[in-house]
Amino acid sequence: MDALITTKRQLMKFQIIDENNLGNKRFVVKIQLLPENMTEANSIRNIEAGTADDNERVTVTNFLHFVLSQKNYSPIGSLDQQGEIFTISAFKN
């Protein structure tokens, strides 16, 4: 397990499962979110389905950016989502 973060409302776990170096400090990073409760699981599912509300999108997006910043990445954009696995393009600082 890479990390554990406590927010004021929930506990979220994650695991970085792949880091593909594209050169020039550019990476494709795969992050698996590990939901601890139904609220987290539903938020992730709703984002994939395109039915997430603003709060769900902001919470997950901010968490993914936090995860990447802790590993010295600057996110460029989201490339894909398959269930709990998010693929993100990023620069390594």
VENMONOR-V165430 format. One line per field, one symbol per residue. phi: phi as a letter, one per 30 degrees, with the letter a starting at -180 (. if undefined). psi: psi as a letter, one per 20 degrees, with the letter a starting at -180 (. if undefined). burial: + if it has 9 or more other ideal C-beta (glycine too) atoms within 8 Angstrom, else -. A space follows every 50 residues. Layout:
phi: ???
psi: ???
burial: ???
This chain:
phi: .dabbccdcacbcabdcabcdcjhicbcccbcdcdcaddddddddddddi cddeddddddddddddedddciccdcadcabbidcccbdaccd
psi: phrppprihrppqrpoiqoooirljpqppppppnpirhggghggghghij jqrgggggggghgghggghhjkqoqgrphqpncipppppqqp.
burial: ----+-+---++++++---------++++++++++----+++++-+++-- -+---++-++--+++++++-+-+-+--+--+---+++++++--
